[in-house]
Amino acid sequence: MHSTIQKFHDLVLANRHDGVAELMAEDIKFQPPTYWATWNGRDAVAAVLGHVNQVFTDFKYRRVMGSGNDWALEFQCKVDGLDCVGVDLVTLNEEGLMQDFEVVMRPYKTIGALRAAMNERVSKDPSFLKHKSALS
Protein backbone atom coordinates (compact mmCIF):
# COMPACT_ATOMS: atom_id res chain seq x y z
CA MET A 1 0.00 0.00 0.00
CA HIS A 2 1.25 3.51 -0.80
CA SER A 3 2.59 5.29 2.30
CA THR A 4 0.12 8.20 1.93
CA ILE A 5 -2.83 5.80 1.78
CA GLN A 6 -1.47 3.84 4.75
CA LYS A 7 -1.04 7.03 6.84
CA PHE A 8 -4.55 8.22 5.92
CA HIS A 9 -5.99 4.79 6.72
CA ASP A 10 -4.24 4.70 10.11
CA LEU A 11 -5.24 8.26 11.09
CA VAL A 12 -8.89 7.67 10.19
CA LEU A 13 -9.07 4.38 12.10
CA ALA A 14 -7.44 6.03 15.12
CA ASN A 15 -10.09 8.81 14.88
CA ARG A 16 -7.27 11.35 14.64
CA HIS A 17 -7.81 14.12 12.14
CA ASP A 18 -4.52 15.87 12.84
CA GLY A 19 -2.03 14.96 10.16
CA VAL A 20 -4.61 14.39 7.41
CA ALA A 21 -4.12 17.82 5.81
CA GLU A 22 -0.41 17.20 5.26
CA LEU A 23 -1.32 14.18 3.11
CA MET A 24 -3.24 16.43 0.68
CA ALA A 25 -2.04 18.46 -2.28
CA GLU A 26 -2.56 22.19 -1.80
CA ASP A 27 -5.09 22.19 -4.67
CA ILE A 28 -6.92 18.95 -3.76
CA LYS A 29 -10.45 18.47 -5.09
CA PHE A 30 -13.05 16.71 -2.95
CA GLN A 31 -16.41 15.45 -4.17
CA PRO A 32 -18.79 14.55 -1.31
CA PRO A 33 -21.57 11.96 -1.53
CA THR A 34 -24.26 14.37 -0.36
CA TYR A 35 -24.53 16.74 -3.35
CA TRP A 36 -23.05 17.45 -6.77
CA ALA A 37 -20.30 19.95 -6.05
CA THR A 38 -16.57 20.01 -5.44
CA TRP A 39 -14.64 21.37 -2.48
CA ASN A 40 -11.29 22.85 -3.53
CA GLY A 41 -8.10 23.36 -1.55
CA ARG A 42 -6.34 21.68 1.36
CA ASP A 43 -7.78 23.83 4.16
CA ALA A 44 -11.38 23.50 2.97
CA VAL A 45 -11.16 19.75 2.37
CA ALA A 46 -9.45 19.18 5.72
CA ALA A 47 -12.27 21.13 7.42
CA VAL A 48 -14.95 19.05 5.66
CA LEU A 49 -13.25 15.76 6.49
CA GLY A 50 -12.77 16.87 10.10
CA HIS A 51 -16.53 17.28 10.48
CA VAL A 52 -17.22 13.97 8.71
CA ASN A 53 -14.85 12.30 11.17
CA GLN A 54 -17.16 13.48 13.98
CA VAL A 55 -20.40 12.40 12.24
CA PHE A 56 -19.39 8.84 11.31
CA THR A 57 -19.53 6.26 14.11
CA ASP A 58 -18.44 2.62 14.22
CA PHE A 59 -16.19 3.36 11.26
CA LYS A 60 -14.00 0.63 9.80
CA TYR A 61 -12.37 -0.13 6.50
CA ARG A 62 -13.49 -3.37 4.85
CA ARG A 63 -11.04 -3.40 1.93
CA VAL A 64 -8.30 -1.29 0.41
CA MET A 65 -7.73 -1.78 -3.29
CA GLY A 66 -5.44 -0.12 -5.76
CA SER A 67 -1.92 0.47 -6.94
CA GLY A 68 0.23 3.33 -8.11
CA ASN A 69 -1.74 6.56 -7.82
CA ASP A 70 -5.30 5.17 -7.83
CA TRP A 71 -6.88 3.77 -4.66
CA ALA A 72 -10.30 2.68 -3.40
CA LEU A 73 -10.91 2.37 0.34
CA GLU A 74 -14.18 0.57 1.06
CA PHE A 75 -15.69 1.41 4.45
CA GLN A 76 -18.70 0.83 6.62
CA CYS A 77 -20.02 3.04 9.40
CA LYS A 78 -23.13 4.48 10.96
CA VAL A 79 -24.62 7.94 10.56
CA ASP A 80 -27.18 8.85 13.20
CA GLY A 81 -27.67 5.13 13.88
CA LEU A 82 -28.20 4.26 10.20
CA ASP A 83 -25.95 1.70 8.49
CA CYS A 84 -23.78 2.82 5.61
CA VAL A 85 -21.24 1.45 3.19
CA GLY A 86 -19.09 3.57 0.98
CA VAL A 87 -15.88 3.97 -0.94
CA ASP A 88 -13.22 6.65 -0.81
CA LEU A 89 -11.81 7.01 -4.32
CA VAL A 90 -8.40 8.64 -4.06
CA THR A 91 -5.96 9.70 -6.77
CA LEU A 92 -2.47 10.69 -5.72
CA ASN A 93 -0.35 13.22 -7.59
CA GLU A 94 3.27 12.69 -8.66
CA GLU A 95 4.47 13.81 -5.21
CA GLY A 96 2.34 11.11 -3.59
CA LEU A 97 -0.19 13.54 -2.10
CA MET A 98 -3.96 13.17 -2.37
CA GLN A 99 -5.03 15.18 -5.44
CA ASP A 100 -8.58 13.97 -6.07
CA PHE A 101 -10.86 12.51 -3.40
CA GLU A 102 -14.39 11.34 -4.13
CA VAL A 103 -16.75 9.56 -1.75
CA VAL A 104 -19.61 7.35 -2.89
CA MET A 105 -22.07 5.89 -0.36
CA ARG A 106 -25.30 4.00 0.06
CA PRO A 107 -28.13 3.77 1.08
CA TYR A 108 -29.90 6.96 0.14
CA LYS A 109 -31.48 7.39 3.60
CA THR A 110 -28.04 7.45 5.24
CA ILE A 111 -26.74 9.99 2.76
CA GLY A 112 -29.66 12.25 3.75
CA ALA A 113 -28.77 11.81 7.42
CA LEU A 114 -25.14 12.67 6.66
CA ARG A 115 -26.16 15.81 4.79
CA ALA A 116 -28.41 16.95 7.67
CA ALA A 117 -25.71 16.28 10.27
CA MET A 118 -23.04 18.07 8.25
CA ASN A 119 -25.27 21.08 7.58
CA GLU A 120 -25.99 21.40 11.29
CA ARG A 121 -22.32 21.10 12.25
CA VAL A 122 -20.91 23.53 9.72
CA SER A 123 -23.64 26.13 10.30
CA LYS A 124 -22.43 26.35 13.92
CA ASP A 125 -18.72 26.47 13.06
CA PRO A 126 -17.63 30.09 12.41
CA SER A 127 -14.22 28.96 11.17
CA PHE A 128 -15.92 26.87 8.50
CA LEU A 129 -17.69 29.84 6.89
CA LYS A 130 -14.41 31.06 5.38
CA HIS A 131 -14.26 27.81 3.39
CA LYS A 132 -17.67 28.24 1.71
CA SER A 133 -15.93 30.02 -1.18
CA ALA A 134 -13.92 26.85 -1.83
CA LEU A 135 -17.09 25.13 -2.97
CA SER A 136 -17.71 25.12 -6.71
Secondary structure as UniProt FT lines:
FT   HELIX           3..13
FT   TURN            14..15
FT   TURN            18..19
FT   HELIX           21..23
FT   STRAND          24..31
FT   STRAND          39..40
FT   HELIX           42..55
FT   STRAND          56..67
FT   TURN            68..69
FT   STRAND          70..79
FT   TURN            80..81
FT   STRAND          82..92
FT   TURN            94..95
FT   STRAND          98..106
FT   HELIX           108..123
FT   HELIX           126..129
FT   TURN            130..131
FT   HELIX           132..134
//
